[in-house]
Amino acid sequence: MKKVLFVCVENSNRSQMAEAFAKIHGKGKVEAYSSGSRPSGKVNPKAIEAMKELGYDLTTHTSKSLNDIPDVEYDFVATMGCGDECPFVRAKIREDWAIPDPKHLEPDEFRKVRDLIEEKVKDMLKRIGA
């Protein structure tokens, strides 16, 4: 079982959706986590709605800090483009995906970011053999 982690500042949008897509597309092959360097404490309702459109219930997720996830070396860690604010986490493979923050975007633009995240997650799962 591969361990994957998605890190962002607030852990309320991008990293939450990435975790969800890793669970959807890596079912049975990955343990997916997400966390934030300064978690907001809530998942953005826009992210919940965007994932609901695809049949995934993001209301089961919580906004977490790095202290809330396993302290292990991950097989893959992606930061979402938060620059210096993304903390270092031990990983065999680390990438910064530089995904735009969708927090204030209109629904159609938010969906484009969601779909970009899904494509990146699917590609990553192939590359790590999950």
Backbone atoms as SQL, in Angstrom:
CREATE TABLE atoms (id INTEGER PRIMARY KEY, chain TEXT, resi INTEGER, resn TEXT, atom TEXT, x REAL, y REAL, z REAL);
INSERT INTO atoms VALUES
  (1, 'A', 1, 'MET', 'N', 0.847, -1.188, 0.000),
  (2, 'A', 1, 'MET', 'CA', 0.000, 0.000, 0.000),
  (3, 'A', 1, 'MET', 'C', 0.888, 1.246, 0.000),
  (4, 'A', 2, 'LYS', 'N', 0.743, 2.063, -1.024),
  (5, 'A', 2, 'LYS', 'CA', 1.515, 3.305, -1.138),
  (6, 'A', 2, 'LYS', 'C', 0.856, 4.382, -0.275),
  (7, 'A', 3, 'LYS', 'N', 1.694, 5.221, 0.319),
  (8, 'A', 3, 'LYS', 'CA', 1.185, 6.335, 1.122),
  (9, 'A', 3, 'LYS', 'C', 1.434, 7.634, 0.349),
  (10, 'A', 4, 'VAL', 'N', 0.346, 8.395, 0.125),
  (11, 'A', 4, 'VAL', 'CA', 0.462, 9.659, -0.594),
  (12, 'A', 4, 'VAL', 'C', -0.117, 10.783, 0.253),
  (13, 'A', 5, 'LEU', 'N', 0.475, 11.969, 0.102),
  (14, 'A', 5, 'LEU', 'CA', 0.075, 13.124, 0.899),
  (15, 'A', 5, 'LEU', 'C', 0.013, 14.351, 0.011),
  (16, 'A', 6, 'PHE', 'N', -1.007, 15.166, 0.254),
  (17, 'A', 6, 'PHE', 'CA', -1.197, 16.422, -0.453),
  (18, 'A', 6, 'PHE', 'C', -1.209, 17.533, 0.582),
  (19, 'A', 7, 'VAL', 'N', -0.328, 18.522, 0.398),
  (20, 'A', 7, 'VAL', 'CA', -0.139, 19.567, 1.402),
  (21, 'A', 7, 'VAL', 'C', -0.423, 20.935, 0.809),
  (22, 'A', 8, 'CYS', 'N', -1.142, 21.737, 1.561),
  (23, 'A', 8, 'CYS', 'CA', -1.394, 23.115, 1.192),
  (24, 'A', 8, 'CYS', 'C', -1.436, 23.942, 2.477),
  (25, 'A', 9, 'VAL', 'N', -1.647, 25.205, 2.367),
  (26, 'A', 9, 'VAL', 'CA', -1.646, 26.054, 3.556),
  (27, 'A', 9, 'VAL', 'C', -2.873, 25.781, 4.427),
  (28, 'A', 10, 'GLU', 'N', -4.069, 25.950, 3.873),
  (29, 'A', 10, 'GLU', 'CA', -5.295, 25.859, 4.680),
  (30, 'A', 10, 'GLU', 'C', -5.904, 24.464, 4.739),
  (31, 'A', 11, 'ASN', 'N', -5.515, 23.564, 3.830),
  (32, 'A', 11, 'ASN', 'CA', -6.109, 22.220, 3.753),
  (33, 'A', 11, 'ASN', 'C', -7.626, 22.326, 3.703),
  (34, 'A', 12, 'SER', 'N', -8.105, 23.185, 2.794),
  (35, 'A', 12, 'SER', 'CA', -9.559, 23.362, 2.691),
  (36, 'A', 12, 'SER', 'C', -10.089, 23.199, 1.269),
  (37, 'A', 13, 'ASN', 'N', -9.222, 23.199, 0.254),
  (38, 'A', 13, 'ASN', 'CA', -9.660, 23.109, -1.145),
  (39, 'A', 13, 'ASN', 'C', -8.844, 22.094, -1.929),
  (40, 'A', 14, 'ARG', 'N', -7.711, 22.571, -2.466),
  (41, 'A', 14, 'ARG', 'CA', -6.905, 21.767, -3.393),
  (42, 'A', 14, 'ARG', 'C', -6.444, 20.452, -2.792),
  (43, 'A', 15, 'SER', 'N', -5.837, 20.502, -1.622),
  (44, 'A', 15, 'SER', 'CA', -5.307, 19.271, -1.026),
  (45, 'A', 15, 'SER', 'C', -6.433, 18.313, -0.643),
  (46, 'A', 16, 'GLN', 'N', -7.573, 18.853, -0.248),
  (47, 'A', 16, 'GLN', 'CA', -8.727, 18.002, 0.078),
  (48, 'A', 16, 'GLN', 'C', -9.233, 17.265, -1.165),
  (49, 'A', 17, 'MET', 'N', -9.354, 17.994, -2.278),
  (50, 'A', 17, 'MET', 'CA', -9.826, 17.359, -3.509),
  (51, 'A', 17, 'MET', 'C', -8.810, 16.343, -4.014),
  (52, 'A', 18, 'ALA', 'N', -7.510, 16.653, -3.889),
  (53, 'A', 18, 'ALA', 'CA', -6.474, 15.702, -4.312),
  (54, 'A', 18, 'ALA', 'C', -6.556, 14.423, -3.486),
  (55, 'A', 19, 'GLU', 'N', -6.729, 14.569, -2.174),
  (56, 'A', 19, 'GLU', 'CA', -6.889, 13.385, -1.313),
  (57, 'A', 19, 'GLU', 'C', -8.094, 12.562, -1.768),
  (58, 'A', 20, 'ALA', 'N', -9.200, 13.222, -2.049),
  (59, 'A', 20, 'ALA', 'CA', -10.410, 12.522, -2.489),
  (60, 'A', 20, 'ALA', 'C', -10.163, 11.772, -3.794),
  (61, 'A', 21, 'PHE', 'N', -9.511, 12.418, -4.759),
  (62, 'A', 21, 'PHE', 'CA', -9.255, 11.755, -6.032),
  (63, 'A', 21, 'PHE', 'C', -8.295, 10.582, -5.873),
  (64, 'A', 22, 'ALA', 'N', -7.329, 10.708, -4.959),
  (65, 'A', 22, 'ALA', 'CA', -6.423, 9.578, -4.710),
  (66, 'A', 22, 'ALA', 'C', -7.204, 8.404, -4.113),
  (67, 'A', 23, 'LYS', 'N', -8.171, 8.698, -3.266),
  (68, 'A', 23, 'LYS', 'CA', -9.003, 7.633, -2.687),
  (69, 'A', 23, 'LYS', 'C', -9.903, 7.003, -3.758),
  (70, 'A', 24, 'ILE', 'N', -10.429, 7.835, -4.642),
  (71, 'A', 24, 'ILE', 'CA', -11.311, 7.334, -5.709),
  (72, 'A', 24, 'ILE', 'C', -10.529, 6.466, -6.696),
  (73, 'A', 25, 'HIS', 'N', -9.441, 7.017, -7.222),
  (74, 'A', 25, 'HIS', 'CA', -8.722, 6.350, -8.314),
  (75, 'A', 25, 'HIS', 'C', -7.649, 5.376, -7.839),
  (76, 'A', 26, 'GLY', 'N', -7.266, 5.461, -6.578),
  (77, 'A', 26, 'GLY', 'CA', -6.250, 4.547, -6.054),
  (78, 'A', 26, 'GLY', 'C', -6.822, 3.558, -5.058),
  (79, 'A', 27, 'LYS', 'N', -8.108, 3.381, -5.107),
  (80, 'A', 27, 'LYS', 'CA', -8.818, 2.537, -4.142),
  (81, 'A', 27, 'LYS', 'C', -8.135, 1.175, -3.979),
  (82, 'A', 28, 'GLY', 'N', -7.799, 0.862, -2.739),
  (83, 'A', 28, 'GLY', 'CA', -7.174, -0.410, -2.442),
  (84, 'A', 28, 'GLY', 'C', -5.676, -0.449, -2.691),
  (85, 'A', 29, 'LYS', 'N', -5.124, 0.614, -3.288),
  (86, 'A', 29, 'LYS', 'CA', -3.697, 0.631, -3.605),
  (87, 'A', 29, 'LYS', 'C', -2.933, 1.734, -2.893),
  (88, 'A', 30, 'VAL', 'N', -3.672, 2.754, -2.402),
  (89, 'A', 30, 'VAL', 'CA', -3.008, 3.864, -1.716),
  (90, 'A', 30, 'VAL', 'C', -3.740, 4.224, -0.430),
  (91, 'A', 31, 'GLU', 'N', -2.958, 4.738, 0.498),
  (92, 'A', 31, 'GLU', 'CA', -3.508, 5.431, 1.663),
  (93, 'A', 31, 'GLU', 'C', -3.288, 6.905, 1.370),
  (94, 'A', 32, 'ALA', 'N', -4.360, 7.662, 1.261),
  (95, 'A', 32, 'ALA', 'CA', -4.254, 9.067, 0.898),
  (96, 'A', 32, 'ALA', 'C', -4.519, 9.959, 2.100),
  (97, 'A', 33, 'TYR', 'N', -3.714, 11.002, 2.210),
  (98, 'A', 33, 'TYR', 'CA', -3.838, 11.973, 3.298),
  (99, 'A', 33, 'TYR', 'C', -3.712, 13.378, 2.717),
  (100, 'A', 34, 'SER', 'N', -4.218, 14.343, 3.465),
  (101, 'A', 34, 'SER', 'CA', -3.975, 15.746, 3.139),
  (102, 'A', 34, 'SER', 'C', -3.799, 16.496, 4.451),
  (103, 'A', 35, 'SER', 'N', -3.085, 17.616, 4.362),
  (104, 'A', 35, 'SER', 'CA', -2.882, 18.431, 5.566),
  (105, 'A', 35, 'SER', 'C', -2.484, 19.835, 5.145),
  (106, 'A', 36, 'GLY', 'N', -2.434, 20.727, 6.133),
  (107, 'A', 36, 'GLY', 'CA', -2.074, 22.107, 5.867),
  (108, 'A', 36, 'GLY', 'C', -1.081, 22.640, 6.870),
  (109, 'A', 37, 'SER', 'N', -0.294, 23.618, 6.435),
  (110, 'A', 37, 'SER', 'CA', 0.667, 24.233, 7.339),
  (111, 'A', 37, 'SER', 'C', -0.032, 25.149, 8.342),
  (112, 'A', 38, 'ARG', 'N', -1.143, 25.750, 7.912),
  (113, 'A', 38, 'ARG', 'CA', -1.992, 26.561, 8.797),
  (114, 'A', 38, 'ARG', 'C', -3.438, 26.221, 8.462),
  (115, 'A', 39, 'PRO', 'N', -3.910, 25.046, 8.900),
  (116, 'A', 39, 'PRO', 'CA', -5.252, 24.592, 8.500),
  (117, 'A', 39, 'PRO', 'C', -6.344, 25.565, 8.911),
  (118, 'A', 40, 'SER', 'N', -7.311, 25.720, 8.028),
  (119, 'A', 40, 'SER', 'CA', -8.417, 26.653, 8.274),
  (120, 'A', 40, 'SER', 'C', -9.414, 26.094, 9.281),
  (121, 'A', 41, 'GLY', 'N', -9.394, 24.779, 9.451),
  (122, 'A', 41, 'GLY', 'CA', -10.356, 24.160, 10.368),
  (123, 'A', 41, 'GLY', 'C', -11.638, 23.720, 9.684),
  (124, 'A', 42, 'LYS', 'N', -11.759, 24.030, 8.377),
  (125, 'A', 42, 'LYS', 'CA', -12.973, 23.604, 7.668),
  (126, 'A', 42, 'LYS', 'C', -12.662, 23.366, 6.199),
  (127, 'A', 43, 'VAL', 'N', -13.488, 22.535, 5.596),
  (128, 'A', 43, 'VAL', 'CA', -13.381, 22.299, 4.162),
  (129, 'A', 43, 'VAL', 'C', -14.301, 23.301, 3.472),
  (130, 'A', 44, 'ASN', 'N', -13.789, 23.951, 2.438),
  (131, 'A', 44, 'ASN', 'CA', -14.543, 24.979, 1.727),
  (132, 'A', 44, 'ASN', 'C', -15.826, 24.390, 1.138),
  (133, 'A', 45, 'PRO', 'N', -16.977, 25.021, 1.393),
  (134, 'A', 45, 'PRO', 'CA', -18.239, 24.538, 0.816),
  (135, 'A', 45, 'PRO', 'C', -18.205, 24.415, -0.713),
  (136, 'A', 46, 'LYS', 'N', -17.409, 25.274, -1.384),
  (137, 'A', 46, 'LYS', 'CA', -17.285, 25.167, -2.835),
  (138, 'A', 46, 'LYS', 'C', -16.625, 23.844, -3.229),
  (139, 'A', 47, 'ALA', 'N', -15.632, 23.414, -2.451),
  (140, 'A', 47, 'ALA', 'CA', -14.965, 22.131, -2.722),
  (141, 'A', 47, 'ALA', 'C', -15.934, 20.986, -2.455),
  (142, 'A', 48, 'ILE', 'N', -16.705, 21.094, -1.399),
  (143, 'A', 48, 'ILE', 'CA', -17.704, 20.064, -1.081),
  (144, 'A', 48, 'ILE', 'C', -18.691, 19.931, -2.232),
  (145, 'A', 49, 'GLU', 'N', -19.175, 21.066, -2.731),
  (146, 'A', 49, 'GLU', 'CA', -20.146, 21.053, -3.829),
  (147, 'A', 49, 'GLU', 'C', -19.523, 20.513, -5.122),
  (148, 'A', 50, 'ALA', 'N', -18.285, 20.926, -5.416),
  (149, 'A', 50, 'ALA', 'CA', -17.619, 20.477, -6.648),
  (150, 'A', 50, 'ALA', 'C', -17.400, 18.968, -6.643),
  (151, 'A', 51, 'MET', 'N', -17.089, 18.411, -5.490),
  (152, 'A', 51, 'MET', 'CA', -16.873, 16.959, -5.410),
  (153, 'A', 51, 'MET', 'C', -18.204, 16.203, -5.374),
  (154, 'A', 52, 'LYS', 'N', -19.207, 16.828, -4.791),
  (155, 'A', 52, 'LYS', 'CA', -20.545, 16.216, -4.761),
  (156, 'A', 52, 'LYS', 'C', -21.052, 16.000, -6.183),
  (157, 'A', 53, 'GLU', 'N', -20.733, 16.926, -7.083),
  (158, 'A', 53, 'GLU', 'CA', -21.125, 16.799, -8.488),
  (159, 'A', 53, 'GLU', 'C', -20.571, 15.519, -9.117),
  (160, 'A', 54, 'LEU', 'N', -19.466, 15.019, -8.557),
  (161, 'A', 54, 'LEU', 'CA', -18.840, 13.799, -9.070),
  (162, 'A', 54, 'LEU', 'C', -19.201, 12.572, -8.225),
  (163, 'A', 55, 'GLY', 'N', -20.096, 12.766, -7.248),
  (164, 'A', 55, 'GLY', 'CA', -20.537, 11.643, -6.427),
  (165, 'A', 55, 'GLY', 'C', -19.659, 11.340, -5.230),
  (166, 'A', 56, 'TYR', 'N', -18.785, 12.287, -4.835),
  (167, 'A', 56, 'TYR', 'CA', -17.906, 12.073, -3.674),
  (168, 'A', 56, 'TYR', 'C', -18.342, 12.996, -2.542),
  (169, 'A', 57, 'ASP', 'N', -18.457, 12.449, -1.349),
  (170, 'A', 57, 'ASP', 'CA', -18.896, 13.216, -0.184),
  (171, 'A', 57, 'ASP', 'C', -17.700, 13.763, 0.588),
  (172, 'A', 58, 'LEU', 'N', -17.337, 14.990, 0.309),
  (173, 'A', 58, 'LEU', 'CA', -16.200, 15.634, 0.973),
  (174, 'A', 58, 'LEU', 'C', -16.544, 16.102, 2.385),
  (175, 'A', 59, 'THR', 'N', -17.817, 16.016, 2.779),
  (176, 'A', 59, 'THR', 'CA', -18.180, 16.412, 4.151),
  (177, 'A', 59, 'THR', 'C', -17.592, 15.446, 5.173),
  (178, 'A', 60, 'THR', 'N', -17.107, 14.285, 4.722),
  (179, 'A', 60, 'THR', 'CA', -16.474, 13.334, 5.648),
  (180, 'A', 60, 'THR', 'C', -15.034, 13.733, 5.953),
  (181, 'A', 61, 'HIS', 'N', -14.484, 14.706, 5.232),
  (182, 'A', 61, 'HIS', 'CA', -13.109, 15.163, 5.445),
  (183, 'A', 61, 'HIS', 'C', -13.077, 16.286, 6.479),
  (184, 'A', 62, 'THR', 'N', -11.921, 16.453, 7.108),
  (185, 'A', 62, 'THR', 'CA', -11.695, 17.577, 8.015),
  (186, 'A', 62, 'THR', 'C', -10.392, 18.266, 7.617),
  (187, 'A', 63, 'SER', 'N', -10.289, 19.533, 7.919),
  (188, 'A', 63, 'SER', 'CA', -9.069, 20.293, 7.682),
  (189, 'A', 63, 'SER', 'C', -8.078, 19.934, 8.785),
  (190, 'A', 64, 'LYS', 'N', -6.897, 19.426, 8.393),
  (191, 'A', 64, 'LYS', 'CA', -5.944, 18.886, 9.356),
  (192, 'A', 64, 'LYS', 'C', -4.588, 19.584, 9.267),
  (193, 'A', 65, 'SER', 'N', -3.857, 19.534, 10.375),
  (194, 'A', 65, 'SER', 'CA', -2.481, 20.028, 10.374),
  (195, 'A', 65, 'SER', 'C', -1.546, 18.835, 10.153),
  (196, 'A', 66, 'LEU', 'N', -0.300, 19.135, 9.940),
  (197, 'A', 66, 'LEU', 'CA', 0.690, 18.072, 9.764),
  (198, 'A', 66, 'LEU', 'C', 0.814, 17.200, 11.009),
  (199, 'A', 67, 'ASN', 'N', 0.442, 17.732, 12.156),
  (200, 'A', 67, 'ASN', 'CA', 0.484, 16.939, 13.390),
  (201, 'A', 67, 'ASN', 'C', -0.605, 15.879, 13.431),
  (202, 'A', 68, 'ASP', 'N', -1.607, 16.000, 12.555),
  (203, 'A', 68, 'ASP', 'CA', -2.750, 15.083, 12.556),
  (204, 'A', 68, 'ASP', 'C', -2.593, 13.904, 11.612),
  (205, 'A', 69, 'ILE', 'N', -1.487, 13.844, 10.892),
  (206, 'A', 69, 'ILE', 'CA', -1.288, 12.757, 9.924),
  (207, 'A', 69, 'ILE', 'C', -0.119, 11.887, 10.386),
  (208, 'A', 70, 'PRO', 'N', 0.005, 10.662, 9.861),
  (209, 'A', 70, 'PRO', 'CA', 1.103, 9.788, 10.269),
  (210, 'A', 70, 'PRO', 'C', 2.473, 10.402, 9.980),
  (211, 'A', 71, 'ASP', 'N', 3.390, 10.254, 10.920),
  (212, 'A', 71, 'ASP', 'CA', 4.755, 10.745, 10.773),
  (213, 'A', 71, 'ASP', 'C', 5.588, 9.629, 10.150),
  (214, 'A', 72, 'VAL', 'N', 5.494, 9.507, 8.830),
  (215, 'A', 72, 'VAL', 'CA', 6.180, 8.447, 8.089),
  (216, 'A', 72, 'VAL', 'C', 6.832, 9.062, 6.849),
  (217, 'A', 73, 'GLU', 'N', 7.641, 8.263, 6.162),
  (218, 'A', 73, 'GLU', 'CA', 8.115, 8.700, 4.853),
  (219, 'A', 73, 'GLU', 'C', 7.054, 8.288, 3.841),
  (220, 'A', 74, 'TYR', 'N', 6.516, 9.263, 3.136),
  (221, 'A', 74, 'TYR', 'CA', 5.470, 9.010, 2.156),
  (222, 'A', 74, 'TYR', 'C', 6.103, 8.583, 0.829),
  (223, 'A', 75, 'ASP', 'N', 5.369, 7.779, 0.074),
  (224, 'A', 75, 'ASP', 'CA', 5.845, 7.391, -1.250),
  (225, 'A', 75, 'ASP', 'C', 5.799, 8.581, -2.200),
  (226, 'A', 76, 'PHE', 'N', 4.823, 9.471, -1.978),
  (227, 'A', 76, 'PHE', 'CA', 4.663, 10.637, -2.832),
  (228, 'A', 76, 'PHE', 'C', 4.037, 11.764, -2.026),
  (229, 'A', 77, 'VAL', 'N', 4.596, 12.971, -2.169),
  (230, 'A', 77, 'VAL', 'CA', 4.016, 14.171, -1.557),
  (231, 'A', 77, 'VAL', 'C', 3.914, 15.243, -2.629),
  (232, 'A', 78, 'ALA', 'N', 2.723, 15.828, -2.743),
  (233, 'A', 78, 'ALA', 'CA', 2.531, 16.965, -3.639),
  (234, 'A', 78, 'ALA', 'C', 2.129, 18.175, -2.821),
  (235, 'A', 79, 'THR', 'N', 2.829, 19.277, -3.067),
  (236, 'A', 79, 'THR', 'CA', 2.382, 20.557, -2.527),
  (237, 'A', 79, 'THR', 'C', 1.585, 21.213, -3.642),
  (238, 'A', 80, 'MET', 'N', 0.659, 22.069, -3.266),
  (239, 'A', 80, 'MET', 'CA', -0.323, 22.580, -4.223),
  (240, 'A', 80, 'MET', 'C', 0.035, 23.927, -4.824),
  (241, 'A', 81, 'GLY', 'N', 1.246, 24.397, -4.573),
  (242, 'A', 81, 'GLY', 'CA', 1.647, 25.677, -5.152),
  (243, 'A', 81, 'GLY', 'C', 1.653, 26.786, -4.125),
  (244, 'A', 82, 'CYS', 'N', 1.839, 26.414, -2.873),
  (245, 'A', 82, 'CYS', 'CA', 1.779, 27.425, -1.811),
  (246, 'A', 82, 'CYS', 'C', 3.159, 27.981, -1.469),
  (247, 'A', 83, 'GLY', 'N', 4.149, 27.686, -2.302),
  (248, 'A', 83, 'GLY', 'CA', 5.463, 28.298, -2.139),
  (249, 'A', 83, 'GLY', 'C', 6.140, 27.940, -0.837),
  (250, 'A', 84, 'ASP', 'N', 6.767, 28.924, -0.214),
  (251, 'A', 84, 'ASP', 'CA', 7.536, 28.707, 0.999),
  (252, 'A', 84, 'ASP', 'C', 6.686, 28.298, 2.185),
  (253, 'A', 85, 'GLU', 'N', 5.381, 28.452, 2.084),
  (254, 'A', 85, 'GLU', 'CA', 4.535, 28.143, 3.225),
  (255, 'A', 85, 'GLU', 'C', 4.247, 26.650, 3.365),
  (256, 'A', 86, 'CYS', 'N', 4.614, 25.855, 2.343),
  (257, 'A', 86, 'CYS', 'CA', 4.412, 24.411, 2.449),
  (258, 'A', 86, 'CYS', 'C', 5.601, 23.809, 3.196),
  (259, 'A', 87, 'PRO', 'N', 5.342, 23.164, 4.296),
  (260, 'A', 87, 'PRO', 'CA', 6.427, 22.604, 5.105),
  (261, 'A', 87, 'PRO', 'C', 7.033, 21.361, 4.462),
  (262, 'A', 88, 'PHE', 'N', 8.201, 20.998, 4.933),
  (263, 'A', 88, 'PHE', 'CA', 8.891, 19.815, 4.430),
  (264, 'A', 88, 'PHE', 'C', 8.301, 18.571, 5.090),
  (265, 'A', 89, 'VAL', 'N', 8.027, 17.571, 4.282),
  (266, 'A', 89, 'VAL', 'CA', 7.550, 16.275, 4.756),
  (267, 'A', 89, 'VAL', 'C', 8.417, 15.226, 4.067),
  (268, 'A', 90, 'ARG', 'N', 8.849, 14.209, 4.808),
  (269, 'A', 90, 'ARG', 'CA', 9.690, 13.169, 4.214),
  (270, 'A', 90, 'ARG', 'C', 8.931, 12.430, 3.114),
  (271, 'A', 91, 'ALA', 'N', 9.591, 12.295, 1.955),
  (272, 'A', 91, 'ALA', 'CA', 8.937, 11.642, 0.824),
  (273, 'A', 91, 'ALA', 'C', 9.972, 11.054, -0.123),
  (274, 'A', 92, 'LYS', 'N', 9.609, 9.929, -0.735),
  (275, 'A', 92, 'LYS', 'CA', 10.453, 9.339, -1.768),
  (276, 'A', 92, 'LYS', 'C', 10.394, 10.200, -3.021),
  (277, 'A', 93, 'ILE', 'N', 9.216, 10.704, -3.338),
  (278, 'A', 93, 'ILE', 'CA', 9.020, 11.612, -4.478),
  (279, 'A', 93, 'ILE', 'C', 8.257, 12.835, -3.980),
  (280, 'A', 94, 'ARG', 'N', 8.738, 14.012, -4.343),
  (281, 'A', 94, 'ARG', 'CA', 8.090, 15.270, -3.944),
  (282, 'A', 94, 'ARG', 'C', 7.933, 16.155, -5.170),
  (283, 'A', 95, 'GLU', 'N', 6.743, 16.724, -5.317),
  (284, 'A', 95, 'GLU', 'CA', 6.488, 17.637, -6.432),
  (285, 'A', 95, 'GLU', 'C', 5.666, 18.818, -5.941),
  (286, 'A', 96, 'ASP', 'N', 5.884, 19.951, -6.583),
  (287, 'A', 96, 'ASP', 'CA', 4.995, 21.089, -6.371),
  (288, 'A', 96, 'ASP', 'C', 4.153, 21.233, -7.624),
  (289, 'A', 97, 'TRP', 'N', 2.851, 21.129, -7.483),
  (290, 'A', 97, 'TRP', 'CA', 1.955, 21.126, -8.630),
  (291, 'A', 97, 'TRP', 'C', 1.534, 22.531, -9.076),
  (292, 'A', 98, 'ALA', 'N', 1.823, 23.546, -8.307),
  (293, 'A', 98, 'ALA', 'CA', 1.526, 24.934, -8.696),
  (294, 'A', 98, 'ALA', 'C', 0.099, 25.094, -9.227),
  (295, 'A', 99, 'ILE', 'N', -0.853, 24.608, -8.465),
  (296, 'A', 99, 'ILE', 'CA', -2.265, 24.681, -8.845),
  (297, 'A', 99, 'ILE', 'C', -2.849, 25.987, -8.309),
  (298, 'A', 100, 'PRO', 'N', -3.567, 26.742, -9.140),
  (299, 'A', 100, 'PRO', 'CA', -4.153, 28.004, -8.674),
  (300, 'A', 100, 'PRO', 'C', -5.108, 27.772, -7.498),
  (301, 'A', 101, 'ASP', 'N', -5.099, 28.701, -6.554),
  (302, 'A', 101, 'ASP', 'CA', -6.018, 28.607, -5.416),
  (303, 'A', 101, 'ASP', 'C', -7.424, 28.952, -5.898),
  (304, 'A', 102, 'PRO', 'N', -8.361, 28.003, -5.803),
  (305, 'A', 102, 'PRO', 'CA', -9.703, 28.243, -6.325),
  (306, 'A', 102, 'PRO', 'C', -10.656, 28.896, -5.337),
  (307, 'A', 103, 'LYS', 'N', -10.173, 29.205, -4.152),
  (308, 'A', 103, 'LYS', 'CA', -11.043, 29.657, -3.055),
  (309, 'A', 103, 'LYS', 'C', -12.072, 30.708, -3.456),
  (310, 'A', 104, 'HIS', 'N', -11.667, 31.692, -4.246),
  (311, 'A', 104, 'HIS', 'CA', -12.576, 32.789, -4.588),
  (312, 'A', 104, 'HIS', 'C', -13.093, 32.730, -6.030),
  (313, 'A', 105, 'LEU', 'N', -12.911, 31.580, -6.670),
  (314, 'A', 105, 'LEU', 'CA', -13.336, 31.460, -8.067),
  (315, 'A', 105, 'LEU', 'C', -14.829, 31.150, -8.182),
  (316, 'A', 106, 'GLU', 'N', -15.378, 31.529, -9.327),
  (317, 'A', 106, 'GLU', 'CA', -16.765, 31.178, -9.642),
  (318, 'A', 106, 'GLU', 'C', -16.841, 29.672, -9.902),
  (319, 'A', 107, 'PRO', 'N', -18.034, 29.069, -9.780),
  (320, 'A', 107, 'PRO', 'CA', -18.171, 27.614, -9.907),
  (321, 'A', 107, 'PRO', 'C', -17.534, 27.004, -11.155),
  (322, 'A', 108, 'ASP', 'N', -17.704, 27.613, -12.322),
  (323, 'A', 108, 'ASP', 'CA', -17.128, 27.036, -13.544),
  (324, 'A', 108, 'ASP', 'C', -15.606, 27.014, -13.494),
  (325, 'A', 109, 'GLU', 'N', -15.000, 28.085, -12.978),
  (326, 'A', 109, 'GLU', 'CA', -13.544, 28.138, -12.856),
  (327, 'A', 109, 'GLU', 'C', -13.065, 27.190, -11.763),
  (328, 'A', 110, 'PHE', 'N', -13.843, 27.079, -10.684),
  (329, 'A', 110, 'PHE', 'CA', -13.515, 26.148, -9.603),
  (330, 'A', 110, 'PHE', 'C', -13.469, 24.721, -10.157),
  (331, 'A', 111, 'ARG', 'N', -14.452, 24.372, -10.995),
  (332, 'A', 111, 'ARG', 'CA', -14.498, 23.026, -11.595),
  (333, 'A', 111, 'ARG', 'C', -13.261, 22.753, -12.449),
  (334, 'A', 112, 'LYS', 'N', -12.754, 23.764, -13.142),
  (335, 'A', 112, 'LYS', 'CA', -11.551, 23.587, -13.961),
  (336, 'A', 112, 'LYS', 'C', -10.361, 23.223, -13.078),
  (337, 'A', 113, 'VAL', 'N', -10.253, 23.862, -11.921),
  (338, 'A', 113, 'VAL', 'CA', -9.173, 23.534, -10.992),
  (339, 'A', 113, 'VAL', 'C', -9.383, 22.114, -10.462),
  (340, 'A', 114, 'ARG', 'N', -10.611, 21.781, -10.106),
  (341, 'A', 114, 'ARG', 'CA', -10.928, 20.424, -9.628),
  (342, 'A', 114, 'ARG', 'C', -10.503, 19.390, -10.668),
  (343, 'A', 115, 'ASP', 'N', -10.854, 19.630, -11.933),
  (344, 'A', 115, 'ASP', 'CA', -10.546, 18.672, -12.991),
  (345, 'A', 115, 'ASP', 'C', -9.037, 18.569, -13.236),
  (346, 'A', 116, 'LEU', 'N', -8.323, 19.684, -13.110),
  (347, 'A', 116, 'LEU', 'CA', -6.870, 19.675, -13.224),
  (348, 'A', 116, 'LEU', 'C', -6.271, 18.801, -12.124),
  (349, 'A', 117, 'ILE', 'N', -6.762, 18.951, -10.911),
  (350, 'A', 117, 'ILE', 'CA', -6.279, 18.142, -9.783),
  (351, 'A', 117, 'ILE', 'C', -6.524, 16.662, -10.066),
  (352, 'A', 118, 'GLU', 'N', -7.705, 16.332, -10.571),
  (353, 'A', 118, 'GLU', 'CA', -8.001, 14.927, -10.862),
  (354, 'A', 118, 'GLU', 'C', -7.008, 14.356, -11.880),
  (355, 'A', 119, 'GLU', 'N', -6.713, 15.102, -12.928),
  (356, 'A', 119, 'GLU', 'CA', -5.766, 14.619, -13.940),
  (357, 'A', 119, 'GLU', 'C', -4.379, 14.423, -13.348),
  (358, 'A', 120, 'LYS', 'N', -3.945, 15.363, -12.510),
  (359, 'A', 120, 'LYS', 'CA', -2.622, 15.247, -11.884),
  (360, 'A', 120, 'LYS', 'C', -2.568, 14.034, -10.949),
  (361, 'A', 121, 'VAL', 'N', -3.633, 13.790, -10.209),
  (362, 'A', 121, 'VAL', 'CA', -3.663, 12.639, -9.302),
  (363, 'A', 121, 'VAL', 'C', -3.620, 11.334, -10.099),
  (364, 'A', 122, 'LYS', 'N', -4.407, 11.252, -11.159),
  (365, 'A', 122, 'LYS', 'CA', -4.416, 10.032, -11.983),
  (366, 'A', 122, 'LYS', 'C', -3.026, 9.771, -12.572),
  (367, 'A', 123, 'ASP', 'N', -2.369, 10.814, -13.053),
  (368, 'A', 123, 'ASP', 'CA', -1.033, 10.677, -13.607),
  (369, 'A', 123, 'ASP', 'C', -0.046, 10.212, -12.521),
  (370, 'A', 124, 'MET', 'N', -0.125, 10.807, -11.341),
  (371, 'A', 124, 'MET', 'CA', 0.776, 10.435, -10.255),
  (372, 'A', 124, 'MET', 'C', 0.574, 8.974, -9.867),
  (373, 'A', 125, 'LEU', 'N', -0.680, 8.527, -9.778),
  (374, 'A', 125, 'LEU', 'CA', -0.943, 7.141, -9.396),
  (375, 'A', 125, 'LEU', 'C', -0.310, 6.173, -10.396),
  (376, 'A', 126, 'LYS', 'N', -0.375, 6.485, -11.675),
  (377, 'A', 126, 'LYS', 'CA', 0.269, 5.645, -12.691),
  (378, 'A', 126, 'LYS', 'C', 1.781, 5.612, -12.467),
  (379, 'A', 127, 'ARG', 'N', 2.344, 6.783, -12.227),
  (380, 'A', 127, 'ARG', 'CA', 3.808, 6.875, -12.084),
  (381, 'A', 127, 'ARG', 'C', 4.340, 6.133, -10.873),
  (382, 'A', 128, 'ILE', 'N', 3.553, 6.069, -9.787),
  (383, 'A', 128, 'ILE', 'CA', 4.048, 5.364, -8.593),
  (384, 'A', 128, 'ILE', 'C', 3.600, 3.905, -8.557),
  (385, 'A', 129, 'GLY', 'N', 2.888, 3.492, -9.603),
  (386, 'A', 129, 'GLY', 'CA', 2.480, 2.096, -9.694),
  (387, 'A', 129, 'GLY', 'C', 1.312, 1.738, -8.786),
  (388, 'A', 130, 'ALA', 'N', 0.400, 2.682, -8.606),
  (389, 'A', 130, 'ALA', 'CA', -0.760, 2.422, -7.745),
  (390, 'A', 130, 'ALA', 'C', -2.044, 2.379, -8.567);
